[in-house]
Amino acid sequence: MVPNFPPGPKHRGAGTWKVLEFSPCLDRDRGRFSKVNRFKLAYITLRSKIGHPKPFENLSAHGVQLKINQVLKDVNAKVYEENIFVSAVVKFTNGTIKLCAHNKASVRWLLENKHKWTHLADPAFITSPNLYHVIIHLCPAFFDISDESDISELCEQNNIDREEIKKVRWLKTPNIEEKDFGSLVISLENRNLAYDIIKGGDLLFKGNLLRAAR
């Protein structure tokens, strides 16, 4: 009997990319080999920032593959001491590029580091870093998201490097006249930091205990 395997995790981020599916032939993230269909590739789709020209305009899919693999070789891209390479490329008419690889770890590296290598393959292939969002509940309404001193104090009281927080916004703007509380959304590039904040759950700001959630 052929076992049925659930679809891999989907991951969404800031508008410049999308992961359709992870379907690895080799899963080392759990510290073991997973028996899956070896004819099913892992893949992601990437697109340039809005307003930029389409990348690889005059190259065939094979030409794009060769160019990307040369860049990955030049930057010494590796996971688990193995070189990362793209197995196949699909070009879409809207400029989106689909990259296929043989394992989940390689696809994850390509995704998480896309802003470091895509422009090296083609100057038009400009992508943004992934952002990981954390919701901070019970934040007092007097927190001013436009005031750098408030954001810096939040970081200082919780031993967070200010450079780690890329964006701060209210999930829903609270009523400051009613001394209300609201929920902040902070966006970080560091996935591990976002995970630690969510897992720990407790943050401080001017004597207030805030609660973090996914």
N, C-alpha and C positions, 0 to 999 in steps of 0.2 A: 504494500500500500504506500502511495506517495503522500508524505505528510504535508499538511497545509501550514504555511508560514504566514504570520501576520505581516502587514506592510510595515516598513521601517518608519522611524519617527520623522515628522515634518517639522521644519524650523522656519520661522518667519522673522524678518527683520526690517530694516529701514529701506523700503521702496526700491532699492537698486538691484535687488536679487531675489531669487525665490528658489527654494529647494522643492523639487517635485516629489522625490522619493529617494530613500536610501535602500538599496537592495544588494548588500554586500555578498560576495562569494566567500569572504573570510572575515570573521568578526573577532578581532583581537581586543576590543575594548572591554570585553568581559573576561579577558584572560584565558580564553579557550578558543578552539576552532569550532565554528558552527557549520553544520552540514546543510547547505542550501543549494539551490539550483545554480550550477556553475555557468550556465548560459545567461544568467540574469546579471546585468551590470549595475553598479551604483552610478548615479548621475546627478548633476545639478544643472540649473540654467542660470546664466548671468547676463546682465545687460548693463550698458554704460549709463552714466547719469543722464537725466533728461537734458536735452539741449546740445549734447555732443553728437558728432557724426557717427554713423555706423562703423564698428570696427571690422577690420579684415575685409574691406569692401571688394577688393580685387583678387582675393585668394580663394582657392578651393578648400573644401573641408580638410582634405589631406594636408594642404599647405598650412592651414591654421594649426592642425595637430603638430606638424613638424616645428612650427615657430614657437608654440607654447612649450613643447617638450624641451626645446633648446633653452628657453628661459628658465624652466624648472631645473635643468641641469646646471645652468650658470649660477643660480642662487643656491644650489646644493639643497634642493627641497627633498626632505626625507621624513619618513615615519617608521619607527621601530628599526632604524638603521637601514631601511630599504628606500631606494630612490623612488620618487613619485613621478609617474608619467600618465599622460592622457591616452586612453586606448582608442577613442573615437570622438569625432566632433560632428555636431549637427548645426548648420547655420539656418536661421530663420529670416524671412524677408524684412522683419521689423528691426533687425540688428541683434536680436537675442542669440546667445551662443549656448548650446547644450554640450557639456563636457562629460564624457563617460570614463570611468576607471573601474578597476577590478576589485576594489575593496572600500569599505566604509571609511577607514582611517585616511586614505588618500583623498577621498572626496571631502572629508571634513577639513583637512589641511587646506585644500584648494579654496574652500568656502571661507574659512576663518582668516586666511591671509590674502584674500583676493585683492585688497587694496594695495598690497605690497608688490604684486607681480603682474597684474593684468596690463598696466600701462607700459610695462617693459616689452610685452608681446606686441602691442600696438598703442601708440600715443593716444588714439581715440578711445581705447578701451579703459575708461576711467570709472572705477567703482569705489564705493564708500565702505568704511569699516562696518562690520556688524555691530548693532547696538542691542544690549540686553536690558530689558526694562524691569524695574522693581517698583511695586506700589508701596508707599509709606502711609499707613493709616494713622489717624489721631494727631495729625499735624495741626498746630494752632493756626488760626486764620491770619494772625499777624505776620506769619512767614511771608516774606516778599520775594517771589521768584525772580524779580528783576533786580534785586539788590544783591550784589556780589558778596557783601559782608555776611548776609544771612546764609548763603550757600557755603561760604568759607567756614562759618562757625559750625554749621552742621557737619562739615567734613572734619574740622578740628576736634569736636567733641566725640567723634566716633572713629578717630584715627584713620581717616580715609584721605588719600592724596587728592587734592582738589582737581588735578588734571584727569582723574579717573571719571569724573562726572561730566558728561558731554551735554546733557540737556536736563532741565527741570521744568515741570509744568504741573498744574493742578488737574486732577482727574475731573473734578467739578469745583468751580471756584466757591469757597465758603463765604459766609456773610460775616465780615469782620465786625460790624456794628453789634451783632448778637453774640460776639465772642465765641464764634462757632469753631468747629474743627473740620478738617477736610483731609483728602487723600492726595498726596503728591505722587507723581510718576518721575522717577529718576532714571536716566538712560546711561548705561556704562558700556565701554568697549571690552572690559575685562569680564569674561564669562565666569571665571572662578570667583571673583569678587562679588558679582551679582548672586551667585549660588550661596556664598558664605553669608551674605546679608539676609537672604531669604531663609536660610537654614537656621541662623541664629535668632532672627526675628525682632531683636530689641535694638532701638536706636534712641539717642538722646538729643534734645534740642531745648536749650534754655529752661531746664528743669522739667521738661515734659518727656514722658515715655512714649515713644512712637513704636508702631508695630509694622514690620515689613511682611510683604506677601508677594506671591508671584503675580 
